[in-house]
Amino acid sequence: MKKITQIAFIVAVLVLLVSCQNTKQKIQEHVSTYNTSSSIKGHGITSTTAKAFLNDNKIEIRIETNLEENDENRLNTKESFPALLKEMIKNDQISTALIGEGVTFDVYFLAYNNAILAQQLVNKEDLAVLEHGDGAVQNKETAKL
């Protein structure tokens, strides 16, 4: 009984330590995990990396491809990019928990020469649009010039 109590205490302390991480530590952990274990499958994708910007509470994700920078690839990417982002959210490559803490994900889809084919900033508002479609921000007012 005494050993069970000691093991339970150790487990409780470990859980407490893990849950006491601040946002910057969680960002670092997410980036580290992403870079060691994430793989994204899709047409022409060769690699993906994440980089933390701790002072800005931002994570940059670069998805590199072997695609050429041309209008056809830009159009195809523009159509398929939202589905790729939804899949990344589903797989926790874009963390909804971190977004809930105010972290922004800046996702780039790059041609072979690092030209941007598509880019999306994912924050709380964009997350709602990606998860629920355009109707989620239907009542959003925008400034008119």
Steps between C-alpha positions, in 0.01 A plus 500: 500500500787735584663445158172564320465828690857601408446419131171689497672799662780497241250481216300787649814716532599427139154593375513820702842592359390439143182703544693795648673587173458854381403585143859555382601157628199344327596675175854363524371152574252512210769616253741233620237227469390630160853500362580150621176322417282689252460397145255647255396311194384669185581577140862612472565543873862426584536618862353706779654688790378717785672797663406677823486876546459513877479877540216515247318185623523370145595175331602504136443181301670464162377234261756459224419346165662413170234702314583779260390855569229555240136606479368145465675383818387814687139433398517130591663583833244770578223242454667218696670701777193536730451121497868452588465745790190316626696174491787663692253620765346154520846345548595765761781630279323832546413490870155627594611508864785739417271712284267518801793645696552772238764334283484569126607251234640645177493224238685531169470269198816554296615426146837332443671844488335609830246723324170509691222310324259541793510647849252498788513654844306278741376665819176462699285664234656313208475174693123544526477560125713194420313273740146614421514653153438860395168521685680525833596862438198597295399779738851644520511868416785642296612856459403661172716763344 
